[in-house]
Amino acid sequence: MKAIVVFCGSSEGNDTEFAQDAYDLGGTLAKQHIDLIYGGAKIGIMGKVAQGSLDNQGTVIGVIPEFLKRKEVYHDGLSELIITQNMHDRKLRMHKLSDGILMLPGGFGTLEEFFEMLTWAQLGLHPYPIAVLNTNGFYDELLQMLKKMVKKGFVRKENLDAILVDEHIDILLDKMKAFKPLSIPQWMTKEQI
């Protein structure tokens, strides 16, 4: 992997380990020479992951839509800051710059970004690993809900199993590096996003 897009909150939450894991992830990516692609803000978990990479001489590319540039207080010390027209263009640009997807704690926006990338993988639109850093069990209930979707016949088990989950950064990155892409459903034809 050369670049990972990290989806995470523009807030820090109320558990100091969220911010610490984000900072440590950024540092680990830099040390492994993996570029960080993220939402471009200097606040919240977003700011921590970026700073962790920058403090370890990593390459950090922020992607932020024009209307959020001021609200999310963009980071002015990045390797590159890309301004997009809207949220969809932001996600598409982040996707095109990366070859792996990783979710940290966050809110509605984080989930929306993650699930769109997961849906694209399910449809065969990209072969990238999709991972969850489950700091302090933050996503335990969400993962239980996904298992219920499988049990009730709305999600195929192999699609759920393709989501890589761990609470340890190094183990999760190793899982991402060893990932084998989902097979494309027979009823689908591969197209480019």
Secondary structure as GFF3:
##gff-version 3
##sequence-region A 1 193
A	DSSP	beta_strand	3	7	.	.	.	ID=ss1
A	DSSP	alpha_helix	16	31	.	.	.	ID=ss2
A	DSSP	beta_strand	35	38	.	.	.	ID=ss3
A	DSSP	alpha_helix	44	54	.	.	.	ID=ss4
A	DSSP	beta_strand	60	65	.	.	.	ID=ss5
A	DSSP	three_ten_helix	66	68	.	.	.	ID=ss6
A	DSSP	beta_strand	80	84	.	.	.	ID=ss7
A	DSSP	alpha_helix	87	97	.	.	.	ID=ss8
A	DSSP	beta_strand	101	103	.	.	.	ID=ss9
A	DSSP	alpha_helix	108	122	.	.	.	ID=ss10
A	DSSP	beta_strand	130	133	.	.	.	ID=ss11
A	DSSP	three_ten_helix	135	137	.	.	.	ID=ss12
A	DSSP	alpha_helix	140	151	.	.	.	ID=ss13
A	DSSP	alpha_helix	157	161	.	.	.	ID=ss14
A	DSSP	beta_strand	163	166	.	.	.	ID=ss15
A	DSSP	alpha_helix	169	177	.	.	.	ID=ss16
###
